[in-house]
């Protein structure tokens, strides 16, 4: 029987599994760590003491690199990318939609400023990003949405 703790939030929250079944969670507290099993909460001064007292093996977080035929440099693309390059000056992963095309698209998700508002764009043309302020690239739409919320919050507090 192996008891393993897998990180959910790096250095803050773990799920404890016994033979593949979730049995507990571990949470960082102000004065140590807490092992939560059902209704029972056990406090420990350090993560190391918790692990040895409960025979828990901590599994290191492994970064997953997802490579698909429709992505370049881990950024998703619309369709099959051709003529892939990385624009160092603008820090953009670029591709064309066909072998003969001269129009470059930027892989990934971006927040592009149009006037005073930001819009979420997926694989915009390079010229759009060169002509406008933008944030990105983002690998996932969720990451772009989180940044958009941060931008909107800062705009609201600026106007107060």
C-alpha positions in Angstrom: 0.0 0.0 0.0 1.5 3.2 -1.1 0.4 6.5 0.2 1.3 9.4 -2.0 0.7 13.2 -1.9 0.3 14.9 -5.3 0.6 18.7 -5.5 -2.4 20.6 -6.7 -1.1 24.1 -5.8 2.7 24.1 -5.6 4.0 24.2 -2.0 0.5 24.9 -0.7 -2.0 22.1 -1.3 -1.7 18.3 -1.9 -4.2 15.5 -2.5 -3.2 12.3 -0.6 -4.0 9.0 -2.3 -3.8 5.5 -1.1 -3.7 2.9 -3.9 -5.1 5.5 -6.3 -8.0 6.6 -4.1 -8.2 10.0 -2.5 -8.0 9.6 1.3 -7.0 13.1 2.5 -5.7 16.5 1.7 -2.7 18.5 3.0 -2.9 22.3 3.4 -0.3 24.8 4.4 -1.3 26.9 7.4 0.3 29.9 9.0 2.1 27.8 11.7 2.7 24.6 9.8 0.7 22.1 7.7 -2.7 20.5 8.3 -3.7 16.9 7.3 -7.4 16.7 6.6 -9.0 13.2 6.6 -12.8 13.4 6.5 -13.7 15.4 9.6 -10.4 14.9 11.3 -7.7 17.6 11.2 -4.2 17.0 12.3 -1.6 19.8 12.6 2.1 19.4 12.1 4.9 21.9 12.4 6.5 20.9 9.0 5.7 19.0 5.8 8.6 16.7 6.5 7.3 15.7 10.0 3.8 15.1 8.5 5.3 12.8 5.8 7.3 10.7 8.2 4.6 10.4 10.9 2.0 9.2 8.3 4.3 7.4 5.9 3.4 9.7 3.0 5.6 9.9 -0.1 5.5 13.3 -1.8 5.4 13.1 -5.6 7.1 15.9 -7.4 5.1 17.8 -9.8 5.9 16.9 -13.4 5.5 19.4 -16.1 3.5 18.1 -19.0 4.5 19.2 -22.4 1.6 18.7 -24.7 2.7 18.7 -28.3 0.0 18.4 -31.0 0.2 18.7 -34.7 -1.7 22.0 -34.4 0.8 23.7 -32.1 4.1 25.4 -32.3 6.4 26.1 -29.3 3.5 24.6 -27.1 1.1 27.4 -28.3 -2.0 26.2 -30.0 -2.7 27.1 -33.7 -5.7 27.3 -35.9 -5.2 24.6 -38.5 -1.9 23.0 -39.5 1.0 25.4 -39.1 3.5 26.0 -41.9 6.7 28.0 -42.1 7.0 28.2 -38.3 9.4 30.8 -36.8 9.9 32.6 -33.5 10.1 36.4 -33.8 12.7 37.4 -31.2 12.1 41.1 -31.5 8.3 40.8 -30.7 8.6 37.5 -28.8 6.0 35.8 -30.9 5.6 32.3 -32.2 4.7 32.7 -35.8 3.3 30.5 -38.6 1.6 30.6 -41.9 -1.7 28.8 -42.8 -0.2 27.4 -46.0 3.2 26.7 -47.5 2.9 29.5 -50.0 1.3 32.1 -47.8 3.2 35.3 -46.8 0.7 36.3 -44.1 1.9 35.3 -40.6 -0.3 34.4 -37.7 0.7 34.3 -34.0 0.1 31.0 -32.2 -1.7 31.1 -28.9 -4.2 33.4 -27.1 -3.7 37.2 -26.8 -5.3 40.1 -25.2 -5.4 42.9 -27.8 -6.2 46.5 -26.9 -8.7 48.2 -29.2 -9.3 51.7 -27.9 -9.7 51.5 -24.1 -10.9 47.8 -24.1 -9.0 44.5 -24.3 -10.4 41.7 -26.4 -9.4 38.0 -26.3 -8.0 36.9 -29.7 -7.0 33.4 -30.8 -4.2 33.2 -33.3 -4.4 36.8 -34.6 -2.4 38.0 -37.6 1.0 39.4 -36.7 0.1 42.8 -38.1 -2.7 43.2 -35.5 -0.3 42.7 -32.7 2.3 45.0 -34.2 -0.2 47.8 -34.5 -1.9 47.4 -31.1 -0.8 47.0 -27.5 -1.3 43.4 -26.3 -0.6 40.8 -23.6 0.5 37.3 -24.6 1.0 34.8 -25.9 -1.0 32.5 -23.5 -1.1 28.7 -24.0 -4.6 28.4 -22.7 -7.8 30.5 -23.0 -8.1 30.3 -19.2 -4.7 31.9 -18.6 -5.7 34.7 -20.9 -9.1 35.2 -19.1 -7.3 35.4 -15.7 -5.0 38.2 -17.1 -8.0 39.9 -18.6 -9.7 40.0 -15.2 -6.5 41.4 -13.6 -6.5 44.2 -16.3 -10.1 45.0 -15.8 -9.6 45.2 -12.0 -6.7 47.6 -12.3 -8.7 49.8 -14.7 -11.6 49.9 -12.3 -9.4 50.9 -9.4 -7.6 53.5 -11.5 -10.9 55.3 -12.2 -12.1 55.4 -8.6 
